Amino acid sequence: MKISVLITGVKEAKDAFSKDLTSVYNGIMEGFVGDVLSLIRGNVPVSTGKLLDSIESSMIGISTWDINESSNYGRFVRYGTMPHYIYPVNKKALYWEGIKGGRPVARALNPGITPDDYVEKSRPEFDAAAQRTIEQLIGVTVQERSF
């Protein structure tokens, strides 16, 4: 005896399943990127908040996110600067309250900026966030093992 079985709706079921998996995956990965973003923002030195506000993430592919800082001075904070002279741009001289000598000057020596790599400071905590994400994705607790 020959029995034929016709299953209908497989394509629709597969598409729905795929959409559900994609949304679950994206939700988990967005959570991971949000964790990393919070870790980085937590280590940013804050003066005005402009650098902190400029750090944001964006999804650029199915498994790729970018975390960027749009501030024009973030690299100076992260990597520091050498001592250098600063010159007036909008006026003929520089002046600030408490200037040595009490009078405007044509140039001033900036002692440089000490590096404060807030991204690198956050890196050790990335591992824990990555482990939590992997556990969510595969549903298994990951334990550290030494071999």
Residue pairs with C-beta under 8 A, 6 or more apart in sequence:
22 62
25 137
26 59
28 133
28 136
28 137
29 63
29 65
29 133
30 59
31 133
31 136
32 129
32 130
32 132
32 133
33 57
33 59
33 65
33 67
34 57
35 129
35 132
35 133
36 57
36 67
36 122
36 126
36 129
37 55
37 56
37 57
37 67
39 122
39 125
39 126
39 129
40 55
40 67
40 118
40 119
40 122
41 52
41 55
42 122
43 118
43 119
43 121
43 122
44 51
44 52
44 55
44 118
45 51
45 77
45 116
45 118
46 52
50 71
51 69
51 71
51 73
51 74
51 77
54 69
54 70
54 71
54 74
55 67
55 68
55 69
56 67
56 68
56 70
57 65
57 66
57 67
57 68
58 65
58 66
58 68
59 65
60 66
76 113
77 113
77 115
77 116
77 118
78 115
78 116
78 117
78 118
78 119
79 115
79 117
80 112
80 113
80 114
80 115
80 116
81 110
81 112
81 113
82 112
83 109
83 110
83 111
83 112
84 109
84 110
84 112
85 107
85 108
85 109
85 110
86 94
86 107
86 108
86 109
86 110
87 94
87 106
87 107
88 94
88 106
92 106
93 104
93 105
93 106
94 104
94 105
94 106
94 107
94 108
95 103
95 104
95 105
99 105
131 142
134 142
135 141
135 142
